[in-house]
Amino acid sequence: MDEEERIQIIQQFNSCGETSVLLSTMVLGDIGTEKLMGDMVFIVEPSNDEELEQEALKNIVAESVENKLDIVKFVCRDSIEEHILKLNEIKRDDPEKKPPKSVDEKINDCIQDLCYLMKQSAL
């Protein structure tokens, strides 16, 4: 689906008062200028890229009177999603962690992340 189709879907969803649920991926939620209207977000597949997830969530505008957006994350116990969230937490809390600068550093970081996830999943 290209960006124009994603924008059209979001515009239809926002203008149709009868629609109460829009199933989406992070890509649909992260389209830049177009905003989704809603009061509640259910994340059923946590992203290993927290920045992408945060950007997608910024594109959802709370339409309730209180302007409150409830976010619910579903994570199965002992699942890859749980390990991804733990890895994100470790990376976020590491004071020495710096963003990779080169492509080789990014590749190395990805390999380390995959090794961590495989190790955790094998336990």
Backbone bond lengths (Angstrom), bond angles and torsions (degrees), N, CA, C in turn:
res aa  C-N    CA-C-N  psi(-1)  N-CA   C-N-CA  omega(-1)  CA-C   N-CA-C  phi
1 M - - - 1.445 - - 1.530 107.85 -
2 D 1.318 116.07 128.99 1.464 118.35 -179.73 1.535 110.88 -86.49
3 E 1.325 116.10 173.34 1.467 121.14 -174.86 1.524 112.20 -61.46
4 E 1.321 117.23 -37.65 1.466 120.63 -179.66 1.531 111.11 -62.84
5 E 1.334 116.91 -41.45 1.464 120.65 177.86 1.529 110.89 -66.08
6 R 1.346 117.40 -40.00 1.463 120.71 178.40 1.523 110.47 -62.36
7 I 1.320 117.09 -43.34 1.467 121.33 179.18 1.524 110.07 -62.16
8 Q 1.334 117.39 -41.65 1.464 121.13 179.60 1.529 110.89 -62.74
9 I 1.323 117.30 -42.45 1.469 121.11 179.16 1.527 110.28 -62.18
10 I 1.314 117.13 -44.40 1.468 121.06 -179.59 1.525 110.58 -65.10
11 Q 1.315 117.60 -41.08 1.469 120.41 178.58 1.531 110.68 -63.51
12 Q 1.338 117.39 -41.41 1.469 120.65 177.49 1.521 110.39 -63.67
13 F 1.330 117.26 -43.14 1.461 121.30 -179.98 1.525 110.61 -62.39
14 N 1.317 117.12 -45.68 1.467 121.07 -178.04 1.528 112.36 -66.22
15 S 1.336 117.62 -30.16 1.466 119.54 -175.64 1.531 113.02 -92.41
16 C 1.309 117.82 -10.60 1.466 120.96 -178.09 1.515 109.81 -99.26
17 G 1.316 117.26 105.84 1.456 121.85 -177.32 1.518 113.83 -67.43
18 E 1.334 117.75 -18.97 1.456 120.79 -178.28 1.523 112.78 -79.19
19 T 1.311 117.74 -25.24 1.460 121.45 -176.42 1.517 109.30 -78.67
20 S 1.325 115.41 126.13 1.460 117.98 -178.72 1.521 113.02 -115.01
21 V 1.345 117.18 -10.54 1.459 119.93 -178.13 1.524 108.97 -134.84
22 L 1.314 115.76 133.50 1.458 122.14 173.22 1.515 106.97 -127.83
23 L 1.330 116.19 114.06 1.462 120.05 175.77 1.513 107.45 -82.79
24 S 1.313 115.17 129.48 1.451 119.25 -172.57 1.517 110.51 -144.11
25 T 1.304 114.58 160.66 1.459 121.30 169.91 1.516 107.25 -102.01
26 M 1.320 116.66 171.03 1.464 120.11 176.50 1.524 110.51 -60.03
27 V 1.328 116.55 -33.19 1.467 119.76 -178.73 1.522 110.70 -63.08
28 L 1.326 117.41 -43.10 1.464 120.34 179.13 1.521 110.23 -65.86
29 G 1.320 117.15 -39.02 1.459 120.40 -179.46 1.512 113.22 -73.05
30 D 1.322 117.89 -18.52 1.467 121.93 -175.90 1.519 110.44 -111.47
31 I 1.334 117.23 65.40 1.453 119.72 -176.79 1.521 113.17 -106.69
32 G 1.313 116.82 5.90 1.456 118.31 175.26 1.508 114.02 97.87
33 T 1.334 117.68 -102.19 1.460 120.73 -169.19 1.523 113.64 -84.31
34 E 1.323 119.04 -28.12 1.461 121.38 -176.48 1.529 109.84 -77.88
35 K 1.325 116.83 133.06 1.461 122.10 -177.19 1.519 110.99 -106.90
36 L 1.321 116.21 140.60 1.459 122.08 172.73 1.518 108.71 -90.07
37 M 1.323 117.00 142.15 1.457 121.31 176.71 1.523 107.89 -102.41
38 G 1.320 116.66 135.02 1.452 119.33 178.46 1.512 111.61 -178.86
39 D 1.322 115.32 173.28 1.457 121.59 178.64 1.522 112.28 -117.88
40 M 1.332 116.10 -18.89 1.453 119.06 -174.36 1.526 109.43 -144.28
41 V 1.319 115.41 139.30 1.460 121.99 177.69 1.523 107.73 -124.37
42 F 1.326 115.78 130.92 1.458 121.46 173.95 1.528 107.78 -110.70
43 I 1.304 116.65 120.18 1.468 121.22 177.63 1.521 106.60 -101.06
44 V 1.324 115.60 110.97 1.462 119.70 -177.24 1.525 112.18 -101.78
45 E 1.306 116.58 -8.42 1.459 120.47 177.29 1.527 108.06 -138.82
46 P 1.329 117.19 90.32 1.464 119.41 -178.53 1.525 111.09 -57.98
47 S 1.301 115.10 144.06 1.464 121.14 -179.32 1.519 110.15 -89.06
48 N 1.325 115.81 145.79 1.461 118.60 173.27 1.525 110.11 -81.86
49 D 1.308 116.70 -1.50 1.462 122.25 176.50 1.534 107.58 -114.22
50 E 1.337 115.64 93.83 1.469 119.87 -176.66 1.520 112.51 -61.26
51 E 1.329 117.26 -33.44 1.470 119.87 -179.79 1.522 110.72 -64.52
52 L 1.333 117.24 -41.50 1.468 121.04 177.98 1.517 110.24 -62.38
53 E 1.328 116.17 -43.15 1.468 120.57 179.27 1.523 110.75 -61.85
54 Q 1.325 117.15 -44.67 1.467 120.82 179.74 1.530 111.58 -64.21
55 E 1.325 117.46 -40.01 1.467 120.85 177.95 1.525 110.72 -63.63
56 A 1.333 116.26 -42.28 1.466 119.72 178.96 1.528 110.42 -63.24
57 L 1.331 117.23 -41.01 1.460 120.54 -179.90 1.525 111.97 -67.98
58 K 1.331 117.71 -30.26 1.468 120.50 178.06 1.525 111.26 -65.48
59 N 1.332 117.10 -22.07 1.463 121.26 -178.59 1.516 113.02 -86.64
60 I 1.327 116.82 7.63 1.455 120.48 177.13 1.523 107.89 -107.82
61 V 1.307 115.99 119.32 1.456 121.89 -177.42 1.526 108.38 -99.50
62 A 1.325 115.62 125.18 1.465 119.66 178.21 1.517 109.23 -68.39
63 E 1.331 115.76 128.23 1.466 119.21 -178.59 1.518 112.43 -103.76
64 S 1.317 117.55 4.16 1.456 119.49 178.79 1.525 110.07 -76.24
65 V 1.321 115.40 164.97 1.462 121.12 179.95 1.526 110.40 -60.64
66 E 1.340 116.00 -38.66 1.460 120.16 -178.63 1.525 111.92 -78.47
67 N 1.329 116.95 -6.48 1.453 122.20 -177.99 1.530 110.60 56.61
68 K 1.325 115.15 41.06 1.451 122.02 -176.62 1.528 108.91 -109.69
69 L 1.325 115.59 131.32 1.454 121.35 178.85 1.528 108.05 -112.96
70 D 1.321 117.05 116.81 1.461 121.60 177.44 1.518 108.99 -90.21
71 I 1.328 116.33 132.15 1.456 122.00 179.94 1.519 108.11 -120.43
72 V 1.329 115.51 124.14 1.457 121.80 179.65 1.528 107.91 -119.61
73 K 1.345 116.12 125.80 1.462 121.12 177.23 1.517 109.20 -106.59
74 F 1.321 115.58 129.04 1.455 120.74 175.93 1.524 108.32 -98.86
75 V 1.318 115.44 124.77 1.460 120.44 178.70 1.524 107.46 -137.68
76 C 1.305 116.34 121.71 1.463 120.50 177.44 1.524 109.68 -78.33
77 R 1.314 115.13 137.79 1.461 121.05 178.69 1.532 109.29 -63.65
78 D 1.336 115.54 140.67 1.468 122.81 179.18 1.528 112.52 58.65
79 S 1.315 116.70 37.63 1.465 121.59 179.83 1.520 109.72 -116.03
80 I 1.322 115.56 169.65 1.465 120.30 177.48 1.526 110.26 -62.36
81 E 1.339 117.03 -34.73 1.461 120.42 178.64 1.523 111.06 -62.05
82 E 1.327 116.51 -41.75 1.460 120.09 178.12 1.531 110.50 -61.99
83 H 1.326 116.48 -40.00 1.464 120.50 179.15 1.530 111.41 -69.01
84 I 1.321 116.42 -36.37 1.476 119.81 177.18 1.523 110.00 -63.62
85 L 1.344 117.09 -44.29 1.464 120.15 179.16 1.525 111.04 -63.32
86 K 1.318 117.17 -39.39 1.466 121.00 177.86 1.532 109.92 -64.84
87 L 1.315 117.28 -42.24 1.468 121.25 177.74 1.524 110.32 -61.84
88 N 1.335 117.21 -43.84 1.471 120.48 177.90 1.525 110.67 -60.22
89 E 1.323 116.38 -40.70 1.467 121.35 178.97 1.531 110.73 -63.74
90 I 1.314 116.92 -44.33 1.473 121.44 178.71 1.527 110.06 -60.86
91 K 1.329 116.20 -46.68 1.469 120.06 -179.06 1.526 111.77 -65.26
92 R 1.331 115.97 -38.88 1.469 120.68 -179.31 1.525 111.34 -66.94
93 D 1.334 116.46 -36.85 1.464 121.09 -175.65 1.530 113.72 -87.99
94 D 1.323 117.63 -3.41 1.466 121.35 -179.28 1.528 109.48 -81.04
95 P 1.353 117.85 109.25 1.469 120.25 -176.98 1.532 113.14 -68.46
96 E 1.317 116.88 -20.18 1.468 119.91 -178.46 1.520 112.56 -92.65
97 K 1.326 117.06 -5.93 1.461 121.50 -177.92 1.520 110.28 -72.54
98 K 1.319 115.48 121.94 1.465 121.43 177.62 1.524 108.03 -115.29
99 P 1.311 117.33 149.38 1.467 118.99 178.19 1.528 110.41 -62.63
100 P 1.339 117.22 140.16 1.467 119.31 178.41 1.519 110.72 -64.02
101 K 1.319 114.75 141.91 1.467 119.34 -178.05 1.514 112.23 -99.49
102 S 1.314 116.83 -38.82 1.461 119.51 -176.43 1.523 110.19 -107.06
103 V 1.310 115.03 166.80 1.460 120.90 177.08 1.526 109.54 -61.81
104 D 1.329 117.56 -40.53 1.464 120.83 179.12 1.527 111.15 -61.73
105 E 1.322 117.87 -39.49 1.467 120.78 178.01 1.524 110.66 -65.78
106 K 1.340 116.89 -39.47 1.462 120.45 178.26 1.525 110.64 -64.02
107 I 1.327 116.10 -43.51 1.463 120.67 178.90 1.523 109.89 -62.50
108 N 1.332 116.69 -44.23 1.459 121.32 179.16 1.529 110.74 -61.22
109 D 1.322 117.20 -43.03 1.465 121.03 177.67 1.530 111.27 -61.29
110 C 1.329 116.87 -42.75 1.467 121.20 179.28 1.527 110.54 -63.27
111 I 1.322 116.98 -42.22 1.469 120.97 178.95 1.527 110.08 -62.91
112 Q 1.328 116.81 -43.14 1.469 120.38 178.04 1.534 110.76 -62.76
113 D 1.327 116.86 -41.58 1.464 120.68 178.17 1.529 111.02 -61.99
114 L 1.341 116.63 -45.01 1.462 120.44 179.42 1.519 111.51 -63.35
115 C 1.331 116.89 -40.63 1.466 120.54 178.06 1.528 110.32 -61.73
116 Y 1.321 116.90 -42.99 1.468 121.14 178.34 1.533 109.86 -60.54
117 L 1.336 116.75 -47.94 1.456 120.63 -177.25 1.529 111.79 -64.91
118 M 1.310 117.04 -40.41 1.471 120.34 178.64 1.529 110.38 -65.32
119 K 1.312 116.05 -41.65 1.463 120.85 179.95 1.540 109.97 -63.04
120 Q 1.337 116.76 -45.73 1.463 121.04 179.84 1.514 111.99 -64.76
121 S 1.321 116.11 -38.13 1.463 119.98 -178.36 1.528 111.69 -70.73
122 A 1.322 116.71 -25.38 1.465 121.22 -179.19 1.527 111.84 -79.82
123 L 1.339 116.99 -16.99 1.465 119.39 -177.41 1.513 112.79 -72.52
